[in-house]
């Protein structure tokens, strides 16, 4: 049988087109793009309806391109959603900062002046009943203030971590209420002494200046520890 002559056919395509053809060739079981293209051309020439074969090849090629585009669009959509979420979180945080600034500003406007001087210090103590050194503004001269309280006959408790000034009348009332209390539960203590008295009780209890006697069910001061 006489061997048919073969002639070389060269086609120049872009890198993207070649990559797509290479992928299609692998899917069809071909080891090279030229063999795959030759197979396609031979198939087209053998068919009675080459236009239909070309359309089928075109459809497969378009489907492959569309699949690749969908993959990349999906990645872009995911990135877009992340960016939107990030902007939403930034907006939420910004709103929280604005709300916090407004709240702090409102508190500052409502807060009375905290200046305690020789002229108004004892009046402030009579109003608040108890002044804790740890809660004073940084600008206050603490030694001078507590020396002033002592001169004005206020009760000054020198605890391990801070000094506490107490209005004398309130101090007597505090000790009376504590002596009548027959419970060691903090809920009962807070209810009996009120918020100010409860804070004072905690400060004394932390320094072991008071203790609860379970036999008599009474609160007692350590002898000689406080006025």
Buried (B, 14 or more C-beta within 10 A) or exposed (E): EEEEEEEEEEEEEEEEEEEBBBEBBEEEEBEEBBEBBEBBBEEBEEEEEEEEBEEEBEEEBEEBEEEBEEEEEEEEEEEEEEEEEEEEEEEEEEEEEEEEEEEEEEEEEEEEEEEBEEEEBBEBBEEBBBBBBEEBEEEBEEEEBBEBBEEBEBBBBEBEEBBBBBBBEBBEBBBEBBEEBEEEEEEEBBEBBEEBBBBBBBBBBEBEBBBBEEEEEBBEBEEEEBE
